[in-house]
Amino acid sequence: MAAEREAAEAVADLDARKAECLAQMSGAGSASPAQFMAACRWMQWAEAERGERNAALARARAAAMAERDAARPVFGRVAVLSKLSGKKPGG
């Protein structure tokens, strides 16, 4: 879960920085061509980085789902056994 949260936060942070860069580029009428080109290069890098971070997020979510699916039968068995024994699960 922590890896999933970190990956999601990284994607959101990159999106916020990208939006800030776009706002600066559109609002700066006096930007030099060099500044504009640097911003464009950074945007290209940010898109590639976002793709990598989205892939990491997808892997983390898939791992969490696999762990949850693996744990589901165990919890089901505990619930059935507790009903058969008349005890509360975990008690």
JOWO-V528827 format. One record per residue. N is the residue number from 0. PSI is psi in whole degrees, -180 to 180 (none if undefined). NEAR is the number of other C-alpha atoms within 12 Angstrom. Layout:
N_PSI_NEAR, N_PSI_NEAR
This chain:
0_-37_18, 1_-40_13, 2_-38_19, 3_-44_23, 4_-43_19, 5_-43_19, 6_-41_26, 7_-40_25, 8_-38_19, 9_-41_24, 10_-44_27, 11_-39_20, 12_-44_18, 13_-40_26, 14_-41_22, 15_-42_16, 16_-36_20, 17_-43_25, 18_-39_18, 19_-42_16, 20_-43_24, 21_-40_19, 22_-41_14, 23_-39_18, 24_-40_23, 25_-27_14, 26_-12_12, 27_95_15, 28_-17_12, 29_17_12, 30_139_15, 31_161_12, 32_-35_13, 33_-41_11, 34_-40_17, 35_-44_21, 36_-40_14, 37_-42_16, 38_-40_26, 39_-42_19, 40_-42_16, 41_-40_21, 42_-40_23, 43_-44_16, 44_-43_16, 45_-39_27, 46_-42_20, 47_-43_16, 48_-40_22, 49_-40_27, 50_-43_19, 51_-42_19, 52_-35_27, 53_-38_26, 54_-41_19, 55_-40_23, 56_-42_26, 57_-41_21, 58_-42_19, 59_-41_22, 60_-40_22, 61_-41_17, 62_-42_18, 63_-40_19, 64_-39_16, 65_-41_14, 66_-42_15, 67_-43_15, 68_-36_14, 69_-33_13, 70_-23_14, 71_-47_14, 72_-35_13, 73_-46_15, 74_-34_16, 75_-42_15, 76_-41_14, 77_-43_20, 78_-43_19, 79_-47_16, 80_-38_16, 81_-35_16, 82_-40_15, 83_-36_12, 84_-12_12, 85_12_12, 86_157_13, 87_145_13, 88_135_17, 89_0_10, 90_none_10
